[in-house]
Amino acid sequence: MQRILDGWHSPSLDQYMEIVTYGHYGFPLLMFPTAAADYLEYERFLVIDVIQPFIDSGKVKVFSINSINRESWMNRNMPPRDRALRQNQYNRYITEEVVPYIWNSCRGRIGISTAGASLGAYHCANQLFRRPDLFDGMIAMSGNYNIRSFANGYYDENVYFNSPYDYLPNLNDDTYLPLLRQKTRLYILSGQGAYENPNGSRRLSAILGAKGIPHELDLWGYDMPHDWPTWREMLKYYIGAKF
């Protein structure tokens, strides 16, 4: 398996950001780490190992990046307004730096799918919903899509436009909503075991359904906890069967 470690000083974030690429060919999959983790988390927790057959066969080319959650939503010492502003800087990093990097690696403007678990599921969904012109599909596993829970009661337009529960119900434009309605690979997954919150996935599914956005809600069993064995099985199945 080809593995390339790379990085650059991000103008959007004003700091060095790493990225790792696995594979040589296939549809591009951008992976967001959980909570406060880094770009190698999915490798450490053997997710890359279980999907390696798809990488080696040229079905998928995986890109994994760092989070900045410690500098935004998870930083309780930062005012909520600044957390939301830092999220917007991360959004620019994704759209203006990571997306062109992936296109350059794939030698073309190929539709990018996103994936993530836990807080990474929020990021993978938020990026796609905000920019369906750039992203083509998602595998969102065990997510919480109400970012207001991290804002300590503070609310402004920057929180609003980063909280899918808030901005999706009001999405009625002539550009992004039609693009979202054309998507065929939006997958919302959750276990129902320990520490899982399937109701969060159900609520996102209901919002998408009300907007006529096609998607699949898949709730796994009560033996599937909020943990790595669940996410390894989910990602392996969905890449193998749905892409």
N, C-alpha and C positions, 0 to 999 in steps of 0.2 A: 504493500500500500504506500503510495506516495504521500509524504507528510512534509509540509512546508511551514515553518515558523517565520512570521514576518511582523511588521509593525511600523508605525510612523508617529511623528508628533502631530497630533490632531489640532488643526486651527480652531475647530468648533469647541473643543474641550480644553485647549491649552495644556495638554499633557500627552505623554507617550501612551499609545494604545496598541496592544498586541492583537494579532489574529493568527489563527492556525487553519490551514487548508488540508483536507484529507481527500485524496483521490485525484484522478487525472481527467475525468470526463463525467457526463451525466447532468441531470437537472440540478441547479444550485439550491442548496438548503442552508439557510442562515440560522444558526443556533444561538440562543440567548441563555446564559447561565442562570442558575437559581440564586435567589437572595443576594448575598454579598460575594459570590464566588467569581472565579476568573475564567479565562478563555480555554483552559485545559481541564475544566471540571468534568466535562462529558468523557474525556479520555480517562481520567483518574477513576471514575465510577463505572468504567467498562461499557458505557453506551456505545462508544466507537467500535469496541470489539464485537458487539452483537450485530451491528449493522455493517461490519467490514465486508461480508460477502457482496452486499449491494454496491459498496464503494469499489471493491476490486473488479466487479463486473462492468463498471462504467454506468451503472444506473443512476447514481447520485454522486455529487461532488459537495462535500460538507465544508462549511466555513463556520468557525466558532470564535466569538469575540468576548471581550471583557464587559462586565456590567459596571455601572457607576452608582449602584444603589447605596453604597456607603456614603456617597457624596450628595445624595438626593433624598429619596423617600425614606431610607433607613437611618438617616442622620438626625437624631432627635435634638442635637445641639444646633441645628440649622433652622432658621425661621421657615415655616411652611412655604411662604412666598418664594424664597430662594431655592427650596427643593424643587418646586415646579419649574422655575427658570432653568435650573440645572438639567431637568428632564428635557426641556426644549433644546438645550445645547446638545444633549445626547441624540435627540431626534435629528438634528442637523448633521451630526456625525454619521448617523446611519445613512441618511438620504444623500448627502453630498460627498461622503468619503467612502463608506463601506460598499454601497451599491455600485459606484463606478469601479471600485477595486474588484468586486465580483465579476462585473461585466468584462473587465479587462482580462481577468483570469480565464473566463469562459469564452473569450473572443467573440462577444456579441451581446446585444441587449436581450438576454434571455429572461423569461419570467422567473423570479426568485420566490421560493417558498420559505416560510419561517417555521421554527420549532422552538419549544421551550417548556420547561416544567416549573411549577410553583410560580414564583415571581417572574421567572423567564417566560412563562405562558402569557402573563400580562403583556410583557414587552413584545412578544411575537405577534399577539393579536392587535395590540395598539398600533404597531407599525403598519400592519396590513390594512386595518380599517382607516387609518389616516391617509395612506398612500396606496390605494389599490391600482394606481397607474404603474407602480414600481414592483409590487408584490403580487404573487399569483395564487398562493395557497398557504395553509398553515396547519400545524399539528400542535394544538395548545393543550397541555396536559396539566391537570390539577391546579387550575389558575384561580386567582381572585381578580376580577376585572373592574372593581370599584376602588380606584386609587384614592378616593376621598377618605378612606379609612386610614391613610398614612398622612393626612393633612391636618390632623388635630382640630377639625372644625373650621379651618381657614378655607376660603373658597373665592376663586377669581377665574378669569377666562383661561389662564394657563392650567389650572387644575381641571376645569371643565373640559378643555380640549385634549386632555390626557386621560380622561376617565370614560371608557367605552359605554358604561352604563348611562352616562349623562349625554354624551354627544350623539350616539347612534340613534336614539329615539327621535331626535330632531333633525336628522340628516334628510334633507329633501332637495338637494341640489341636482343639477342636470349633468354633472360630470362624475362625481365619485359614487353616488348611489347606483347609477346604471352600471358602472364598472363592477361594483360589488355584486350586483344581481347577475352578472355574467360568470362569477366564480363557480367552479365545480369541485374544488378541493379545500373546503373549509371544515376542519375537524376539531371538535371540542370534546375532550376526553376527561374523565375523572374516575378514580376508583371510589368505592363506598366504604372502605375500611378505615382504620385508625388515622385520625388527623386529616382526613379528606373532607372537602366541602362540596359535595355534588350539587347542592342548591345554587352555588355560584355559577356553575356551568349551565344548570337549567335556566337560570335567569338570563344569561347571555344568549342562550338558544332561543328563548321566548322573544327577546328583543329583535334578534335577527329574523325570526319567523314573521314578526309583525311588520318588518320592513321589506318582506319578500326577498330576503337574501338567502340563497340556498346554502345549506350546511348540513353536517351530520353531528348529532349529539350521541355520544357513546359512553354510557356509564357501566364501568366494569364492576366486578363483584365485591361483596363485603369482605373478601379475603385479600383485597388489593389496597394496601395502605398508601399513605403519602410518603413514598420512599422510592429509592432507586430501582429495586426489582420490578416495581410496577411500571416505571417509566421506560426501563429497558425493553420490557415486553410490548408496551404500547408502540414505541417508535419502531421496533423491529417489525411488528405486524403491519403498521400503516405504510411504511415505506415499501414493504413487500407486496401488500395487497391493493393499495389505493393509488400508487404513483407509477 
